[in-house]
Amino acid sequence: MTDRTLSLLDRLIGQLDQALHTVFGPAPLAARDNPATGKSDPALTAAERELSGRLMRINHVGEICAQALYQGQALTARLPEVRGKMEQAAQEENDHLAWTEQRIHELGGHVSYLNPLWYAGSFALGALAGALGDKWSLGFVAETEKQVVEHLNDHLRQIPTADDKSRAILEQMRDDEGRHATVAIESGGAALPEPVKQWMQCNSKIMTRTAYWI
């Protein structure tokens, strides 16, 4: 069955299956090698391990949200080529999801207990953005990824100096997210109104501060 023959109900069922796997299933298999492979893993203090674990949990939540956003947008995207870009971006974010979850476990931490909530909210936002039109959907992607890059730069300043493994993962994620933003703009993404950008920043702060602890 090709994508052209899939009904909305078919795609909804597929998205539900994807959601269950993302939130409750094991970490997905990454298509690329983990950037942390081969990096030194010196002994970190208890405080350093806790800080790195919390920061990586925030980034894992970000990848849960990214999966949901892209899947929601793919569901409501109007042009097949835009839907394809969203689905491809979601597949690439799988690598980030796998890398961050692996690092969290190595540091002795846990993923956020609120992941189902993060996924549901982000999926709804993605579906709404897609329903508004492809140019706004792509613009939403571009702005989201721009803010993610800024967020990753902030975490790279906070991560303990000795934690080369976490740093390598965050650097690769930053490069990938920047590329996603560029692709979205080049594909016709519209610049979002300033109030929408500020609202997105406010929501991001709530998510990051909550995920740091829970």
Secondary structure, 3 states (H helix, E strand, C coil): CCHHHCCHHHHHHHHHHHHHHHHHCCCCCCCCCCCCCCCCCCCCCHHHHHHHHHHHHHHHHHHHHHHHHHHHHHHHCCCHHHHHHHHHHHHHHHHHHHHHHHHHHHCCCCCCCCHHHHHHHHHHHHHHHHHCCHHHHHHHHHHHHHHHHHHHHHHHHHCCCCCHHHHHHHHHHHHHHHHHHHHHHHCCCCCCCHHHHHHHHHHHHHHHHHHHHC
